Amino acid sequence: MNLNEIKQLIDLVNSSDLQETIIEEGEFKITLRRSLPHEAVAVACAPASPAPAVPQVAAPAAAAETVVTAQASGLTDVCSPIVGTFYQASSPDTAPFVSVGDSVKKGDILCIIEAMKLMNEIEAEISGTVAEVLVENGQPIEYDQPLFRIKP
Amino acid sequence: MNEVSQQILGRLSSASGFLSGAALSREFGMTRSAVWKHIMMLRRGGYGIEALSGRGYRLSSMTGTPSGPEVARFLNTSAFAREMVWEEELVSTNTTARVLAGKGAAEGLVVSADRQTGGRGRLGRSWESAPGVNIHCSLVLRPRVPLQRIPQLTLLVAVAIHKAIASLLPDLSAAIKWPNDIYSDGRKLAGVLCEMESEADCAHFVVVGIGINVNQESFPPHLSQSATSLLLASGRIASRPQLLAEIFNHFEPLYHEWCEVDDLAFVLDYLERHAWLKDREVEVSRLHGKIAGRVSGLSALGELRVVESDGTVHLIGSGEATLKQ
């Protein structure tokens, strides 16, 4: 699927009532999820095969859309900088770094995203209150996927 | 053994013959009796140091610990492990390296410890660590590449460890278990755990933690089926400082190539050739349920390719693949 086809797909989903669309074509998979009425956001675009051109083209579009979403609702999204697995705590026996309602300061650790045994601690970029945790412990995460919503 | 003692050891190690007490006291800005105290401390630490009146001091034997002066003898890197912090005991070399990196430590700094009291594996799992026989170290990196590529570092380190082991023990059969472990005869020899601190689009630093069972003679019963050492697998004692140096001798050029070229192709062949999971049936835990299938190889980005019995292909980039029971 090329960039034009993805754009057409986003338009198509935007003009429909679909909340979420997953399309798999051979080893390529794209997920379009609506986060606000009539605004489809490409949150996930996973190449299942070596096809780096597609996610690189699609990712900036997704990032831009995410910012729009966050501004519209007065909340700031914390997005994943890498593809990986989401962990809410440093080990299975310890409490989550943060939960809904917690106040966080800029630089506080919010979660860990693991990929190939590399642990990436995600820090809060602003101070505020955790309004939403958007993903589950152990969930696979795509590039730029929103993880938390912070109320500044 | 304090930092000054280690510096004096490094000076003695790089000298070709005797060094006079007067020369050492000038170089280190201390009295000759202070030099003598450091020599005594080094001797208590196990180093053989001859002292001849009129000629000075000469290093006659090392202890075989993976510390700065001992590792340096085997290094041919430009930056990696040229600066080393050595401690007899640390809670975890990764934790210490992260603190130092946070204070601005340069790329290439290595923290090495003879014993770890709280070594960590993935997600806080403990790593059993005997004193005086194994390698526990952490390297500070500051890669300037897109964040999404940085997890690939684990694969490069695994290749470097595998090559280093092969250079010391060419007859030992070892394999790389995707993405971060080295196995021999189905048992774990070594592991890698990387940690990154980053902002939205750039890494402040990455700490590469390496643990290797080198000369450990036995394991407690609950580990004896799952863990092994170079000694147990090869029957030979290996030099820890030499092995540590060889890892960084191999890793530094791989790292520089990877920083310059946005492509893993230059190590994929090696990873495939020495892959422990290749063509095996594995299970990968997912949030809801499991993926079960046969490993057919790696993707261009280094992900594990698992093919289900119905032909569905999964590319695994995180989590753990275990052999199907």
Interface residues (C-beta under 8 A of the other chain):
Chain A: E27 A48 S49 P50 P52 C79 P81 I82 V83 G84 T85 Y87 S90 S91 P92 D93 T94 E114 A115 M116 K117 L118 M119 N120 E121 E123 E125 E136 G138 Q139 P140 Y143
Chain B: R122 L123 G124 R125 L147 Q148 I150 P151 Q152 L153 T154 L155 P179 N180 V192 L193 C194 E195 M196 E197 S198 E199 A200 D201 V206 S285 R286 L287 S299 A300 L301 G302 V313 H314 L315 G317 S318 G319
